[in-house]
Amino acid sequence: MTNLIVVQARSLIQSGDIVSAEALLTALVETDGDHALVEVLDEMPSKDLLAVIREYDSSKQSLLNLLITPEQFARVVVLDRLYKDMSHEHLRGMFNSVLFREDADANEFIEAIAELEFGYETLADYLSDRAEEVTGDTFAALDTDDITRAEISDHDWKELTWLLRHNHADIYNIVHALLKTKLQDKLISEIAQITEDDDEVVVNADPVAKVTRGDDEDEDSAI
């Protein structure tokens, strides 16, 4: 039965019917219990499971998000880079709806992600739009024990950063370095774009100058 559900879910996913695929999977909970869904999620190809979780409205509760294990989730999110989504909006939605669900231990998910190839990069991608705050002075106060998790419990980037800095220092140091590299690359890209724009102005100006000089010479000749 498990294999049949996996095959049916894959067929729906490949046809683009994500809603039906999720409905098929979550229906298992009603008929066979939570353990049946967990078992199926473990057998599903990670890219198929990613397709379902990635497209789900993260503002709503999903049985998949509630039951997915740290190991299953880690295998899924490290593949999100294949979508080449520079905004990482879907990645943040997945993180926030799973790591900060009521019964979850976010630390277990962080550790599972960091153990996989591209795990550090995935954590950095999640924090990428807050790279300046994370690597700057915004979180200087978090180096002390005076700030508690409850005080920054936004179920978002602030809370994850706090967890990394306080509970996973080694992971945080690597992610921090990756974020600094992202900022440097962004700065280099911006400088290159400015230089390119300036070059275009100069190149475009030359023909004008040439035409103008040519017109002046013709006028002198006519005189």
C-alpha positions, 0 to 999 in steps of 0.5 A, a space after each residue: 500500500 505504501 508503495 502504491 501511495 508513493 507512485 500515485 503521489 508522484 504521478 499527481 506531482 508530475 502532472 502539476 496537481 500539487 493540491 491533490 497530491 497533498 490531499 492523497 498523502 494527508 488522507 492516510 492520517 485519517 485511515 491509517 494514522 500518523 505513522 502511516 504518513 511518516 512512513 510514506 514521507 520517508 519513502 517518497 523521493 525528496 524532490 517530490 516531497 519538496 514540490 508538495 511542501 514548497 507550494 503549500 501556503 505556509 500561513 496555514 497548518 499542514 499535516 505534512 509540515 506537522 509530521 515531517 521529521 528533521 531528517 526528512 525535512 533536511 533532505 528536502 530543503 537542501 534541494 530547494 537551491 535547484 529552483 534557483 529562487 533568488 528571493 528564497 521566499 518559499 525556503 523561508 516559508 518552509 523553515 518557519 512553518 516546520 521548525 517553529 511548529 508547536 511541538 517541534 525542537 528547532 535545534 534537531 532540524 538545524 542539526 539535521 540540515 547542517 549534517 547534509 551537503 549544502 546544509 550550511 548553504 541552505 541555512 545561509 540562503 534562509 538568512 540571506 535577505 537579513 545578511 546585513 543584520 545578522 553579520 552587523 551590530 543588530 545582534 551584538 546583544 545576543 552575545 550576552 546571556 541577558 537576551 532570552 529566546 522568548 524575547 526574540 521569538 518571532 518564529 522567523 529569522 531572529 529566532 533562528 539566528 539566536 538559536 544558531 548563536 547560542 546553541 550551534 556556535 560552530 554552525 553559526 560561524 560557518 553560516 556567518 562566513 557564508 553570509 559575509 561572502 554573499 554581501 561581498 559578492 553583492 557589493 562587487 556585483 553592484 560596483 560592476 554594474 555601476 562601472 558597466 553603466 558608466 562605460 555605456 554612457 562613455 561609449 554612447 557619448 563618443 558617436 555624438 561627439 564625433 557627429 558634433 565635431 563633424 558638423 562643426 568641420 562642415 560648417 567651417 568648410 562651408 564658410 
